[in-house]
Amino acid sequence: MENKYGEDEILTLDYDDGVSITCGIMGIFDVDGQDYIALEALDGSEEVYLYGYRENDEDFDLLDIDDEQTFEKVAAEFESLMDEPL
């Protein structure tokens, strides 16, 4: 599988259960004044992960979206952005 992401656009999600998933950063977008990030799994599964996004001094933090209503709103905005022509 060809990787369409540059080296600085790839990150690895490490979960507490020991699972690691390498993802490409699809983009950062705003919903109600909060930044969110869309990550595409690079394992061929077509999975997309959505997280809250916050820059800090030297890097950034990924924040779980715990509220189901907020997640649905973020997912709807992501889908809307993906439907826009390039």
C-alpha positions in Angstrom: 0.0 0.0 0.0 1.3 3.4 -1.0 1.5 6.0 1.8 0.2 9.4 0.8 1.4 11.1 4.0 4.8 12.8 4.7 6.9 11.7 7.6 5.6 14.6 9.8 2.0 13.7 9.0 2.2 10.2 10.5 1.6 9.3 14.1 1.1 6.2 16.1 -1.8 5.7 18.5 -0.7 3.6 21.5 -3.6 2.1 23.5 -3.5 0.8 27.1 -4.2 -2.7 25.9 -0.9 -2.7 23.9 -2.4 -2.2 20.5 -0.7 0.4 18.3 -2.2 1.9 15.1 -0.2 4.0 12.7 -2.3 6.8 11.2 -2.0 9.6 8.7 -3.2 13.1 9.7 -6.1 13.9 7.4 -6.7 17.3 8.8 -7.6 19.6 11.7 -11.0 21.3 11.8 -13.1 23.4 14.1 -16.5 22.6 15.7 -17.9 25.2 18.0 -14.6 26.8 18.7 -12.8 23.6 19.6 -10.2 22.0 17.3 -10.5 18.3 16.3 -8.2 16.1 14.3 -9.1 13.3 11.8 -6.7 10.4 11.6 -6.7 7.7 8.9 -5.5 4.2 9.8 -2.7 3.1 7.5 -3.3 -0.6 8.0 -5.6 -0.8 5.0 -8.8 -0.9 7.1 -10.2 2.5 6.0 -10.8 3.4 9.7 -10.9 7.0 10.6 -10.3 8.2 14.2 -11.6 11.5 15.5 -10.0 13.3 18.6 -10.0 16.6 20.2 -6.8 18.5 19.3 -4.9 21.0 21.5 -1.5 22.4 20.8 0.9 22.8 23.7 4.4 24.3 24.0 6.3 21.8 21.8 3.7 19.4 20.4 0.0 18.7 20.6 -2.4 16.6 22.7 -5.1 14.3 21.5 -8.2 14.4 23.6 -10.9 11.7 23.8 -14.4 12.8 22.8 -16.3 11.3 25.7 -19.7 12.9 25.1 -21.8 11.0 22.5 -23.7 14.1 21.3 -20.4 16.0 20.8 -18.9 13.1 18.9 -21.9 12.9 16.6 -21.6 16.6 15.9 -17.9 16.3 15.2 -18.4 13.2 13.0 -21.2 15.1 11.0 -18.8 18.0 10.5 -16.0 15.7 9.3 -18.4 14.0 6.9 -19.5 17.4 5.6 -15.9 18.4 5.0 -15.1 15.2 3.2 -18.1 15.8 0.8 -16.8 19.2 -0.2 -15.1 19.3 -3.6 -11.3 19.9 -3.7 
